[in-house]
Amino acid sequence: MSCPFQGDDVTDTGLRPGQVGYNDYLKISDLLKFQIPLSEKVEHNLVHDEYLFIIIHQ
């Protein structure tokens, strides 16, 4: 059995056609788009704890 981490193709998910991956199922890319802290947008001074608040409440 070969090591699954030896491949050069970083885009290979190891999924068979028709299978749904973790990122697709949870729509990670969509969730990351919604992480827009108001502290940075309004006050131009990012409060890092705001990311934690957003993630917990998503």
N, CA, C, O and CB atoms as a CASP TS submission, in Angstrom:
PFRMAT TS
TARGET T0000
AUTHOR 0000-0000-0000
METHOD Language model
MODEL 1
PARENT N/A
ATOM      1  N   MET     1       0.855  -1.181   0.000  1.00  0.00           N
ATOM      2  CA  MET     1       0.000   0.000   0.000  1.00  0.00           C
ATOM      3  C   MET     1       0.898   1.240   0.000  1.00  0.00           C
ATOM      4  O   MET     1       1.851   1.325   0.775  1.00  0.00           O
ATOM      5  CB  MET     1      -0.972   0.000   1.236  1.00  0.00           C
ATOM      6  N   SER     2       0.591   2.182  -0.862  1.00  0.00           N
ATOM      7  CA  SER     2       1.409   3.388  -0.961  1.00  0.00           C
ATOM      8  C   SER     2       0.907   4.470  -0.002  1.00  0.00           C
ATOM      9  O   SER     2      -0.242   4.457   0.438  1.00  0.00           O
ATOM     10  CB  SER     2       1.408   3.917  -2.405  1.00  0.00           C
ATOM     11  N   CYS     3       1.791   5.386   0.300  1.00  0.00           N
ATOM     12  CA  CYS     3       1.454   6.492   1.200  1.00  0.00           C
ATOM     13  C   CYS     3       0.540   7.482   0.481  1.00  0.00           C
ATOM     14  O   CYS     3       0.872   7.920  -0.620  1.00  0.00           O
ATOM     15  CB  CYS     3       2.740   7.207   1.704  1.00  0.00           C
ATOM     16  N   PRO     4      -0.611   7.850   1.072  1.00  0.00           N
ATOM     17  CA  PRO     4      -1.533   8.781   0.408  1.00  0.00           C
ATOM     18  C   PRO     4      -1.008  10.206   0.360  1.00  0.00           C
ATOM     19  O   PRO     4      -1.564  11.042  -0.352  1.00  0.00           O
ATOM     20  CB  PRO     4      -2.866   8.768   1.106  1.00  0.00           C
ATOM     21  N   PHE     5       0.051  10.497   1.106  1.00  0.00           N
ATOM     22  CA  PHE     5       0.582  11.861   1.163  1.00  0.00           C
ATOM     23  C   PHE     5       1.752  12.077   0.211  1.00  0.00           C
ATOM     24  O   PHE     5       2.331  13.164   0.196  1.00  0.00           O
ATOM     25  CB  PHE     5       1.015  12.185   2.573  1.00  0.00           C
ATOM     26  N   GLN     6       2.117  11.072  -0.585  1.00  0.00           N
ATOM     27  CA  GLN     6       3.236  11.195  -1.503  1.00  0.00           C
ATOM     28  C   GLN     6       2.860  11.872  -2.808  1.00  0.00           C
ATOM     29  O   GLN     6       3.747  12.309  -3.541  1.00  0.00           O
ATOM     30  CB  GLN     6       3.807   9.845  -1.787  1.00  0.00           C
ATOM     31  N   GLY     7       1.605  11.972  -3.117  1.00  0.00           N
ATOM     32  CA  GLY     7       1.183  12.523  -4.399  1.00  0.00           C
ATOM     33  C   GLY     7       1.570  13.978  -4.577  1.00  0.00           C
ATOM     34  O   GLY     7       1.596  14.750  -3.618  1.00  0.00           O
ATOM     35  N   ASP     8       1.868  14.340  -5.805  1.00  0.00           N
ATOM     36  CA  ASP     8       2.207  15.726  -6.122  1.00  0.00           C
ATOM     37  C   ASP     8       0.967  16.573  -6.371  1.00  0.00           C
ATOM     38  O   ASP     8       1.031  17.802  -6.326  1.00  0.00           O
ATOM     39  CB  ASP     8       3.116  15.778  -7.336  1.00  0.00           C
ATOM     40  N   ASP     9      -0.149  15.928  -6.631  1.00  0.00           N
ATOM     41  CA  ASP     9      -1.373  16.649  -6.982  1.00  0.00           C
ATOM     42  C   ASP     9      -2.102  17.072  -5.714  1.00  0.00           C
ATOM     43  O   ASP     9      -2.780  16.257  -5.088  1.00  0.00           O
ATOM     44  CB  ASP     9      -2.293  15.776  -7.871  1.00  0.00           C
ATOM     45  N   VAL    10      -1.969  18.329  -5.333  1.00  0.00           N
ATOM     46  CA  VAL    10      -2.605  18.809  -4.107  1.00  0.00           C
ATOM     47  C   VAL    10      -4.108  18.988  -4.269  1.00  0.00           C
ATOM     48  O   VAL    10      -4.819  19.129  -3.274  1.00  0.00           O
ATOM     49  CB  VAL    10      -1.982  20.119  -3.678  1.00  0.00           C
ATOM     50  N   THR    11      -4.602  18.984  -5.493  1.00  0.00           N
ATOM     51  CA  THR    11      -6.039  19.141  -5.711  1.00  0.00           C
ATOM     52  C   THR    11      -6.770  17.803  -5.655  1.00  0.00           C
ATOM     53  O   THR    11      -8.001  17.782  -5.643  1.00  0.00           O
ATOM     54  CB  THR    11      -6.296  19.813  -7.052  1.00  0.00           C
ATOM     55  N   ASP    12      -6.048  16.693  -5.619  1.00  0.00           N
ATOM     56  CA  ASP    12      -6.668  15.380  -5.569  1.00  0.00           C
ATOM     57  C   ASP    12      -7.295  15.173  -4.200  1.00  0.00           C
ATOM     58  O   ASP    12      -6.594  15.149  -3.189  1.00  0.00           O
ATOM     59  CB  ASP    12      -5.639  14.270  -5.876  1.00  0.00           C
ATOM     60  N   THR    13      -8.606  15.025  -4.167  1.00  0.00           N
ATOM     61  CA  THR    13      -9.316  14.882  -2.900  1.00  0.00           C
ATOM     62  C   THR    13      -9.447  13.437  -2.465  1.00  0.00           C
ATOM     63  O   THR    13      -9.792  13.167  -1.315  1.00  0.00           O
ATOM     64  CB  THR    13     -10.679  15.500  -3.002  1.00  0.00           C
ATOM     65  N   GLY    14      -9.178  12.504  -3.365  1.00  0.00           N
ATOM     66  CA  GLY    14      -9.327  11.100  -3.036  1.00  0.00           C
ATOM     67  C   GLY    14     -10.774  10.637  -3.084  1.00  0.00           C
ATOM     68  O   GLY    14     -11.078   9.514  -2.683  1.00  0.00           O
ATOM     69  N   LEU    15     -11.661  11.481  -3.565  1.00  0.00           N
ATOM     70  CA  LEU    15     -13.079  11.137  -3.645  1.00  0.00           C
ATOM     71  C   LEU    15     -13.389  10.464  -4.974  1.00  0.00           C
ATOM     72  O   LEU    15     -12.805  10.793  -6.006  1.00  0.00           O
ATOM     73  CB  LEU    15     -13.953  12.389  -3.466  1.00  0.00           C
ATOM     74  N   ARG    16     -14.300   9.534  -4.928  1.00  0.00           N
ATOM     75  CA  ARG    16     -14.792   8.917  -6.156  1.00  0.00           C
ATOM     76  C   ARG    16     -15.842   9.827  -6.778  1.00  0.00           C
ATOM     77  O   ARG    16     -16.444  10.641  -6.077  1.00  0.00           O
ATOM     78  CB  ARG    16     -15.379   7.501  -5.878  1.00  0.00           C
ATOM     79  N   PRO    17     -16.067   9.705  -8.068  1.00  0.00           N
ATOM     80  CA  PRO    17     -17.113  10.523  -8.709  1.00  0.00           C
ATOM     81  C   PRO    17     -18.460  10.346  -8.004  1.00  0.00           C
ATOM     82  O   PRO    17     -18.883   9.225  -7.723  1.00  0.00           O
ATOM     83  CB  PRO    17     -17.248  10.150 -10.204  1.00  0.00           C
ATOM     84  N   GLY    18     -19.114  11.454  -7.728  1.00  0.00           N
ATOM     85  CA  GLY    18     -20.410  11.418  -7.062  1.00  0.00           C
ATOM     86  C   GLY    18     -20.333  11.565  -5.549  1.00  0.00           C
ATOM     87  O   GLY    18     -21.347  11.827  -4.901  1.00  0.00           O
ATOM     88  N   GLN    19     -19.140  11.397  -4.976  1.00  0.00           N
ATOM     89  CA  GLN    19     -18.995  11.566  -3.531  1.00  0.00           C
ATOM     90  C   GLN    19     -18.879  13.047  -3.191  1.00  0.00           C
ATOM     91  O   GLN    19     -18.372  13.843  -3.981  1.00  0.00           O
ATOM     92  CB  GLN    19     -17.761  10.792  -3.008  1.00  0.00           C
ATOM     93  N   VAL    20     -19.352  13.395  -2.016  1.00  0.00           N
ATOM     94  CA  VAL    20     -19.291  14.783  -1.557  1.00  0.00           C
ATOM     95  C   VAL    20     -18.193  14.898  -0.506  1.00  0.00           C
ATOM     96  O   VAL    20     -18.124  14.095   0.425  1.00  0.00           O
ATOM     97  CB  VAL    20     -20.668  15.253  -0.980  1.00  0.00           C
ATOM     98  N   GLY    21     -17.338  15.904  -0.664  1.00  0.00           N
ATOM     99  CA  GLY    21     -16.247  16.124   0.279  1.00  0.00           C
ATOM    100  C   GLY    21     -16.658  17.029   1.427  1.00  0.00           C
ATOM    101  O   GLY    21     -17.721  17.650   1.408  1.00  0.00           O
ATOM    102  N   TYR    22     -15.796  17.087   2.416  1.00  0.00           N
ATOM    103  CA  TYR    22     -16.021  17.891   3.621  1.00  0.00           C
ATOM    104  C   TYR    22     -16.280  19.352   3.276  1.00  0.00           C
ATOM    105  O   TYR    22     -17.259  19.936   3.740  1.00  0.00           O
ATOM    106  CB  TYR    22     -14.822  17.786   4.563  1.00  0.00           C
ATOM    107  N   ASN    23     -15.406  19.946   2.462  1.00  0.00           N
ATOM    108  CA  ASN    23     -15.544  21.365   2.109  1.00  0.00           C
ATOM    109  C   ASN    23     -16.819  21.648   1.333  1.00  0.00           C
ATOM    110  O   ASN    23     -17.474  22.668   1.548  1.00  0.00           O
ATOM    111  CB  ASN    23     -14.350  21.818   1.297  1.00  0.00           C
ATOM    112  N   ASP    24     -17.167  20.738   0.429  1.00  0.00           N
ATOM    113  CA  ASP    24     -18.394  20.930  -0.350  1.00  0.00           C
ATOM    114  C   ASP    24     -19.638  20.767   0.518  1.00  0.00           C
ATOM    115  O   ASP    24     -20.586  21.543   0.403  1.00  0.00           O
ATOM    116  CB  ASP    24     -18.441  19.943  -1.517  1.00  0.00           C
ATOM    117  N   TYR    25     -19.631  19.767   1.376  1.00  0.00           N
ATOM    118  CA  TYR    25     -20.790  19.492   2.220  1.00  0.00           C
ATOM    119  C   TYR    25     -21.077  20.651   3.169  1.00  0.00           C
ATOM    120  O   TYR    25     -22.229  21.049   3.341  1.00  0.00           O
ATOM    121  CB  TYR    25     -20.571  18.208   3.015  1.00  0.00           C
ATOM    122  N   LEU    26     -20.028  21.188   3.783  1.00  0.00           N
ATOM    123  CA  LEU    26     -20.201  22.282   4.740  1.00  0.00           C
ATOM    124  C   LEU    26     -20.169  23.658   4.088  1.00  0.00           C
ATOM    125  O   LEU    26     -20.412  24.670   4.746  1.00  0.00           O
ATOM    126  CB  LEU    26     -19.132  22.208   5.795  1.00  0.00           C
ATOM    127  N   LYS    27     -19.868  23.692   2.784  1.00  0.00           N
ATOM    128  CA  LYS    27     -19.802  24.950   2.024  1.00  0.00           C
ATOM    129  C   LYS    27     -18.825  25.929   2.686  1.00  0.00           C
ATOM    130  O   LYS    27     -19.147  27.088   2.945  1.00  0.00           O
ATOM    131  CB  LYS    27     -21.212  25.594   1.915  1.00  0.00           C
ATOM    132  N   ILE    28     -17.627  25.416   2.945  1.00  0.00           N
ATOM    133  CA  ILE    28     -16.588  26.190   3.632  1.00  0.00           C
ATOM    134  C   ILE    28     -16.269  27.487   2.898  1.00  0.00           C
ATOM    135  O   ILE    28     -16.140  28.536   3.529  1.00  0.00           O
ATOM    136  CB  ILE    28     -15.320  25.356   3.779  1.00  0.00           C
ATOM    137  N   SER    29     -16.140  27.429   1.576  1.00  0.00           N
ATOM    138  CA  SER    29     -15.792  28.649   0.832  1.00  0.00           C
ATOM    139  C   SER    29     -16.868  29.720   0.989  1.00  0.00           C
ATOM    140  O   SER    29     -16.551  30.906   1.075  1.00  0.00           O
ATOM    141  CB  SER    29     -15.588  28.329  -0.659  1.00  0.00           C
ATOM    142  N   ASP    30     -18.136  29.314   1.027  1.00  0.00           N
ATOM    143  CA  ASP    30     -19.219  30.281   1.238  1.00  0.00           C
ATOM    144  C   ASP    30     -19.166  30.866   2.647  1.00  0.00           C
ATOM    145  O   ASP    30     -19.361  32.068   2.829  1.00  0.00           O
ATOM    146  CB  ASP    30     -20.585  29.619   0.996  1.00  0.00           C
ATOM    147  N   LEU    31     -18.902  30.020   3.642  1.00  0.00           N
ATOM    148  CA  LEU    31     -18.824  30.504   5.025  1.00  0.00           C
ATOM    149  C   LEU    31     -17.691  31.507   5.201  1.00  0.00           C
ATOM    150  O   LEU    31     -17.839  32.501   5.912  1.00  0.00           O
ATOM    151  CB  LEU    31     -18.634  29.331   5.989  1.00  0.00           C
ATOM    152  N   LEU    32     -16.560  31.246   4.553  1.00  0.00           N
ATOM    153  CA  LEU    32     -15.426  32.164   4.679  1.00  0.00           C
ATOM    154  C   LEU    32     -15.734  33.527   4.068  1.00  0.00           C
ATOM    155  O   LEU    32     -15.226  34.546   4.534  1.00  0.00           O
ATOM    156  CB  LEU    32     -14.189  31.567   4.015  1.00  0.00           C
ATOM    157  N   LYS    33     -16.565  33.546   3.026  1.00  0.00           N
ATOM    158  CA  LYS    33     -16.952  34.821   2.402  1.00  0.00           C
ATOM    159  C   LYS    33     -17.775  35.689   3.353  1.00  0.00           C
ATOM    160  O   LYS    33     -17.759  36.915   3.248  1.00  0.00           O
ATOM    161  CB  LYS    33     -17.751  34.561   1.118  1.00  0.00           C
ATOM    162  N   PHE    34     -18.490  35.057   4.277  1.00  0.00           N
ATOM    163  CA  PHE    34     -19.368  35.793   5.185  1.00  0.00           C
ATOM    164  C   PHE    34     -18.650  36.313   6.427  1.00  0.00           C
ATOM    165  O   PHE    34     -19.260  36.997   7.249  1.00  0.00           O
ATOM    166  CB  PHE    34     -20.511  34.914   5.604  1.00  0.00           C
ATOM    167  N   GLN    35     -17.380  36.002   6.571  1.00  0.00           N
ATOM    168  CA  GLN    35     -16.621  36.454   7.742  1.00  0.00           C
ATOM    169  C   GLN    35     -16.048  37.843   7.476  1.00  0.00           C
ATOM    170  O   GLN    35     -14.869  37.992   7.153  1.00  0.00           O
ATOM    171  CB  GLN    35     -15.484  35.451   8.089  1.00  0.00           C
ATOM    172  N   ILE    36     -16.888  38.837   7.616  1.00  0.00           N
ATOM    173  CA  ILE    36     -16.493  40.227   7.392  1.00  0.00           C
ATOM    174  C   ILE    36     -16.686  40.977   8.706  1.00  0.00           C
ATOM    175  O   ILE    36     -17.797  41.413   9.011  1.00  0.00           O
ATOM    176  CB  ILE    36     -17.327  40.888   6.224  1.00  0.00           C
ATOM    177  N   PRO    37     -15.632  41.130   9.476  1.00  0.00           N
ATOM    178  CA  PRO    37     -15.753  41.808  10.770  1.00  0.00           C
ATOM    179  C   PRO    37     -16.131  43.277  10.611  1.00  0.00           C
ATOM    180  O   PRO    37     -15.521  43.998   9.821  1.00  0.00           O
ATOM    181  CB  PRO    37     -14.447  41.695  11.545  1.00  0.00           C
ATOM    182  N   LEU    38     -17.121  43.710  11.351  1.00  0.00           N
ATOM    183  CA  LEU    38     -17.542  45.112  11.290  1.00  0.00           C
ATOM    184  C   LEU    38     -16.488  46.039  11.872  1.00  0.00           C
ATOM    185  O   LEU    38     -16.398  47.203  11.483  1.00  0.00           O
ATOM    186  CB  LEU    38     -18.859  45.302  12.028  1.00  0.00           C
ATOM    187  N   SER    39     -15.685  45.526  12.808  1.00  0.00           N
ATOM    188  CA  SER    39     -14.652  46.381  13.403  1.00  0.00           C
ATOM    189  C   SER    39     -13.656  46.857  12.348  1.00  0.00           C
ATOM    190  O   SER    39     -13.150  47.976  12.427  1.00  0.00           O
ATOM    191  CB  SER    39     -13.913  45.629  14.521  1.00  0.00           C
ATOM    192  N   GLU    40     -13.382  46.020  11.380  1.00  0.00           N
ATOM    193  CA  GLU    40     -12.458  46.403  10.311  1.00  0.00           C
ATOM    194  C   GLU    40     -13.157  47.263   9.263  1.00  0.00           C
ATOM    195  O   GLU    40     -12.579  48.211   8.729  1.00  0.00           O
ATOM    196  CB  GLU    40     -11.857  45.156   9.651  1.00  0.00           C
ATOM    197  N   LYS    41     -14.396  46.919   8.982  1.00  0.00           N
ATOM    198  CA  LYS    41     -15.152  47.612   7.938  1.00  0.00           C
ATOM    199  C   LYS    41     -15.557  49.024   8.363  1.00  0.00           C
ATOM    200  O   LYS    41     -15.455  49.961   7.570  1.00  0.00           O
ATOM    201  CB  LYS    41     -16.394  46.808   7.574  1.00  0.00           C
ATOM    202  N   VAL    42     -16.009  49.182   9.592  1.00  0.00           N
ATOM    203  CA  VAL    42     -16.523  50.466  10.069  1.00  0.00           C
ATOM    204  C   VAL    42     -15.434  51.296  10.745  1.00  0.00           C
ATOM    205  O   VAL    42     -15.252  52.472  10.434  1.00  0.00           O
ATOM    206  CB  VAL    42     -17.679  50.242  11.038  1.00  0.00           C
ATOM    207  N   GLU    43     -14.719  50.671  11.667  1.00  0.00           N
ATOM    208  CA  GLU    43     -13.746  51.403  12.479  1.00  0.00           C
ATOM    209  C   GLU    43     -12.329  51.358  11.909  1.00  0.00           C
ATOM    210  O   GLU    43     -11.445  52.064  12.396  1.00  0.00           O
ATOM    211  CB  GLU    43     -13.739  50.849  13.879  1.00  0.00           C
ATOM    212  N   HIS    44     -12.104  50.534  10.883  1.00  0.00           N
ATOM    213  CA  HIS    44     -10.783  50.353  10.269  1.00  0.00           C
ATOM    214  C   HIS    44      -9.733  49.921  11.289  1.00  0.00           C
ATOM    215  O   HIS    44      -8.551  50.242  11.160  1.00  0.00           O
ATOM    216  CB  HIS    44     -10.338  51.645   9.592  1.00  0.00           C
ATOM    217  N   ASN    45     -10.188  49.185  12.307  1.00  0.00           N
ATOM    218  CA  ASN    45      -9.296  48.673  13.340  1.00  0.00           C
ATOM    219  C   ASN    45      -9.794  47.281  13.719  1.00  0.00           C
ATOM    220  O   ASN    45     -10.695  47.141  14.546  1.00  0.00           O
ATOM    221  CB  ASN    45      -9.246  49.631  14.594  1.00  0.00           C
ATOM    222  N   LEU    46      -9.204  46.257  13.109  1.00  0.00           N
ATOM    223  CA  LEU    46      -9.669  44.887  13.279  1.00  0.00           C
ATOM    224  C   LEU    46      -9.530  44.407  14.721  1.00  0.00           C
ATOM    225  O   LEU    46      -8.471  44.541  15.334  1.00  0.00           O
ATOM    226  CB  LEU    46      -8.904  43.964  12.354  1.00  0.00           C
ATOM    227  N   VAL    47     -10.612  43.848  15.250  1.00  0.00           N
ATOM    228  CA  VAL    47     -10.610  43.192  16.556  1.00  0.00           C
ATOM    229  C   VAL    47     -10.654  41.690  16.269  1.00  0.00           C
ATOM    230  O   VAL    47     -11.676  41.181  15.809  1.00  0.00           O
ATOM    231  CB  VAL    47     -11.839  43.664  17.472  1.00  0.00           C
ATOM    232  N   HIS    48      -9.557  40.976  16.535  1.00  0.00           N
ATOM    233  CA  HIS    48      -9.440  39.573  16.144  1.00  0.00           C
ATOM    234  C   HIS    48     -10.466  38.673  16.828  1.00  0.00           C
ATOM    235  O   HIS    48     -10.847  37.645  16.268  1.00  0.00           O
ATOM    236  CB  HIS    48      -8.054  39.077  16.453  1.00  0.00           C
ATOM    237  N   ASP    49     -10.913  39.033  18.013  1.00  0.00           N
ATOM    238  CA  ASP    49     -11.933  38.234  18.698  1.00  0.00           C
ATOM    239  C   ASP    49     -13.244  38.219  17.927  1.00  0.00           C
ATOM    240  O   ASP    49     -14.079  37.339  18.136  1.00  0.00           O
ATOM    241  CB  ASP    49     -12.169  38.769  20.105  1.00  0.00           C
ATOM    242  N   GLU    50     -13.425  39.172  17.053  1.00  0.00           N
ATOM    243  CA  GLU    50     -14.658  39.220  16.270  1.00  0.00           C
ATOM    244  C   GLU    50     -14.755  38.021  15.326  1.00  0.00           C
ATOM    245  O   GLU    50     -15.852  37.525  15.068  1.00  0.00           O
ATOM    246  CB  GLU    50     -14.732  40.529  15.471  1.00  0.00           C
ATOM    247  N   TYR    51     -13.612  37.550  14.809  1.00  0.00           N
ATOM    248  CA  TYR    51     -13.628  36.341  13.975  1.00  0.00           C
ATOM    249  C   TYR    51     -14.134  35.149  14.776  1.00  0.00           C
ATOM    250  O   TYR    51     -14.927  34.356  14.268  1.00  0.00           O
ATOM    251  CB  TYR    51     -12.219  36.046  13.414  1.00  0.00           C
ATOM    252  N   LEU    52     -13.693  35.015  16.005  1.00  0.00           N
ATOM    253  CA  LEU    52     -14.153  33.925  16.865  1.00  0.00           C
ATOM    254  C   LEU    52     -15.658  34.017  17.081  1.00  0.00           C
ATOM    255  O   LEU    52     -16.356  33.005  17.018  1.00  0.00           O
ATOM    256  CB  LEU    52     -13.417  33.953  18.217  1.00  0.00           C
ATOM    257  N   PHE    53     -16.156  35.204  17.332  1.00  0.00           N
ATOM    258  CA  PHE    53     -17.592  35.420  17.515  1.00  0.00           C
ATOM    259  C   PHE    53     -18.361  34.986  16.260  1.00  0.00           C
ATOM    260  O   PHE    53     -19.377  34.297  16.357  1.00  0.00           O
ATOM    261  CB  PHE    53     -17.879  36.909  17.837  1.00  0.00           C
ATOM    262  N   ILE    54     -17.875  35.387  15.099  1.00  0.00           N
ATOM    263  CA  ILE    54     -18.548  35.049  13.837  1.00  0.00           C
ATOM    264  C   ILE    54     -18.551  33.542  13.622  1.00  0.00           C
ATOM    265  O   ILE    54     -19.585  32.966  13.280  1.00  0.00           O
ATOM    266  CB  ILE    54     -17.862  35.754  12.647  1.00  0.00           C
ATOM    267  N   ILE    55     -17.407  32.901  13.818  1.00  0.00           N
ATOM    268  CA  ILE    55     -17.298  31.457  13.587  1.00  0.00           C
ATOM    269  C   ILE    55     -18.222  30.679  14.512  1.00  0.00           C
ATOM    270  O   ILE    55     -18.897  29.751  14.067  1.00  0.00           O
ATOM    271  CB  ILE    55     -15.854  30.992  13.782  1.00  0.00           C
ATOM    272  N   ILE    56     -18.262  31.035  15.775  1.00  0.00           N
ATOM    273  CA  ILE    56     -19.114  30.326  16.736  1.00  0.00           C
ATOM    274  C   ILE    56     -20.586  30.463  16.366  1.00  0.00           C
ATOM    275  O   ILE    56     -21.348  29.507  16.509  1.00  0.00           O
ATOM    276  CB  ILE    56     -18.878  30.858  18.158  1.00  0.00           C
ATOM    277  N   HIS    57     -20.987  31.616  15.902  1.00  0.00           N
ATOM    278  CA  HIS    57     -22.395  31.851  15.617  1.00  0.00           C
ATOM    279  C   HIS    57     -22.817  31.448  14.210  1.00  0.00           C
ATOM    280  O   HIS    57     -23.999  31.524  13.876  1.00  0.00           O
ATOM    281  CB  HIS    57     -22.707  33.285  15.829  1.00  0.00           C
ATOM    282  N   GLN    58     -21.876  31.026  13.389  1.00  0.00           N
ATOM    283  CA  GLN    58     -22.258  30.507  12.081  1.00  0.00           C
ATOM    284  C   GLN    58     -22.820  29.116  12.278  1.00  0.00           C
ATOM    285  O   GLN    58     -23.215  28.467  11.310  1.00  0.00           O
ATOM    286  CB  GLN    58     -21.051  30.492  11.092  1.00  0.00           C
TER
END
